[in-house]
Amino acid sequence: MTSRLRWGILATGGIARLFTDDLVRNGFDVRAVGSRSFESARAFADEYGIPGAHGSYAELVAAADVDAVYIATPHPWHAESALAAIGAGKHVLIEKPFTLTQPEARAVADAARERGVLALEAMWTRYLPHMVRIREIVASGVLGEVRSLIADHTQKLSDDPGHRLNSLELGGGALLDLGIYPISFAWDLFGEPETVRATAVLRETGADAQVAVDLGYPGGRIASTYTASDARGPNRAVVLGTDARIEIDGVWYSPTSFRVIGADDRVIEAYRSEVNGRGMHFQAEALEGLVAAGRLDGGDILPTEESVAIMGTLDRVRHEIGVRYPGED
């Protein structure tokens, strides 16, 4: 695959490393990386064979040899970083969640539209081959009427109060780091929910450690999601239809296997992913294809406006469980 765009990586944390590794191993053109220190950028660039290293985010987004910027900062700086890159005329792939809040998401989407560039949320799961096949199966009608989604994203992560995940000042909480996966999946299947109900267990810092969410849709459809950062569960998902179901193995939001099972428990189809790397490059491939086609709205898989709307659902969940970030009304 020959890349049509030249990529810049903004920030050098763990998620940036995973994404960049997938880009490099799959032949994308990664031109530069930017960090808050030149030493960090240079070390990252040397590790992945990237020619350009910049000691500030501003230098990266201004680089003439960068067409698209992957935003990998912590949540509270997604909007700021994306707006800087958009202002410099760059397309942006923004690590999920799209922003910290829906008003920030609205600002990013509006800025991208006005500047004539693409702002795409890096919800990599939607672009994975097994999810592409699942959407085809749902559309085929083999499941009958799709009635519900049941999914968990549960990890045993740090209990340190100062850890990013547990700090409201750093956008912490299980919901935005983990819960966005099953909630975005529910949006993919059913669209915008009519009702949002949630309950949570909060840490002493005020950040959410466990969140159970029920989303209601027209016609009695329901999505039930459970998220936790203090205990690891099966990380499986089930899509239930009146005629058949899809059982997605753990870890359901990464390349995996699934089975389509009829109401008589007969296996109708079995699928197993074969991916080079972690599979994060599929979203970059999608961005490049959308730009080449002039689809600056985000396309059909994850329109930019849907990312804005999903942030609204996440805001509703947070407000229901009593989680508000510093400075939020």
VENMO-V778936 format. One record per run of one state. SS is the DSSP state (H for helix, E for strand, - for the rest). FROM is the first residue (numbers start at 1). LEN is the number of residues. If there is no record, write none. Layout:
<<SS;FROM;LEN> <SS;FROM;LEN>>
This chain:
<<-;1;5> <E;6;5> <-;11;3> <H;14;12> <-;26;3> <E;29;6> <-;35;3> <H;38;11> <-;49;3> <E;52;3> <-;55;2> <H;57;6> <-;63;5> <E;68;4> <-;72;3> <H;75;13> <-;88;3> <E;91;5> <-;96;6> <H;102;14> <-;116;3> <E;119;4> <-;123;1> <H;124;4> <-;128;1> <H;129;12> <-;141;5> <E;146;9> <-;155;1> <E;156;1> <-;157;7> <H;164;3> <-;167;1> <H;168;3> <-;171;3> <H;174;17> <-;191;4> <E;195;8> <-;203;5> <E;208;10> <H;218;3> <E;221;8> <-;229;1> <E;230;1> <-;231;6> <E;237;5> <-;242;2> <E;244;5> <-;249;8> <E;257;6> <-;263;4> <E;267;6> <-;273;8> <H;281;12> <-;293;11> <H;304;18> <-;322;8>>
